[in-house]
Amino acid sequence: MRKVVFLLLIVVSSSFGEIKWYGLNDGFQKAIKEKKLIMIYIYSPKCHYCKRMEATTFKDKQVQEVINRYFVPIKVRKCSENGMFVKEEYGYMGTPTFHFIKPDGNKIKGIFGAWPKEDFLKILKYFYTGAYKTKSMTDYFMEEQ
Amino acid sequence: MNRRNFLKMTAVAGAVVAVSPAVPLGLEAKAQPKKRSFEEALKEITKGKKPVESQKVKLIAPSIAENGAVVPVKVEVVEPIENVKAIHIMADKNFDPWTCSVHLTPQNGKPYFSTRIRLAKTMNVYAIAELKDGSFIMAKKPVKVTIGGCG
């Protein structure tokens, strides 16, 4: 019995231990099925700020939980075939670029650059609370003191 | 064209090419913004007077700017236009913190203006109102921009 409980604890803790990145096709299928927003992360293995974000912001438990709960995260390498497709379809501002997409494939917004966890959580909140439906991101953050 | 003329023209063309880059470079050097500290810029604006934080200055700027190159800023001073001489915007960690100044007259109608400013990194933005009596009142807001990215 103890072993079962221990194993369950390991499974539960590991499920919140990291961001569950999806491939482009799998991610879109999951988003359609679960009616979730998609967050596409365009990265480059040589990008200093991508590495920095992965070593800090993406390692944060709260960030991981919010992304896994409210979004379908898709990670594409800038120069891969999927990366080229995403760049052509949704645009590209440099690395890292984050595109927030509705499950029907329509783009909500693209964000450029690396962000510390506090700021990234606020940006994620703007999307998952649906605030994007009523106001622009600038207006949303203008109201915040 | 004979050989002598050809050589003369080649020499002249070479001299022009050699000298021409120096001219715009010199102008560019003069046109560069002045690097100064926030305290130095503030002193230049207020002539050494200390601005007082006031609720009368409303500074509206995003707490997180999606693009640091164009951060929208709105300033309103809750005072009659006759009492406000100028509104100054400062960004404390920019190369030159003195971002802009708007000098007002009663013809402006209202002490209000809006613009877009560039922020090199996360920093405080200040709106400083210069009043007719020579005093300065201000408001500040921290604005966060991306840590950075690769092109």
Interface residues (C-beta under 8 A of the other chain):
Chain A: S44 K46 C47 H48 Y49 C50 R52 M93 G94 T95 P96 T97 I111 F112 G113 A114 W115 P116 D119 K122 I123 M137 T138 F141 M142 E144 Q145
Chain B: I60 A61 P62 S63 I64 A65 E66 N67 P72 K141 K144 V145 T146 I147 G148 G149 C150 G151
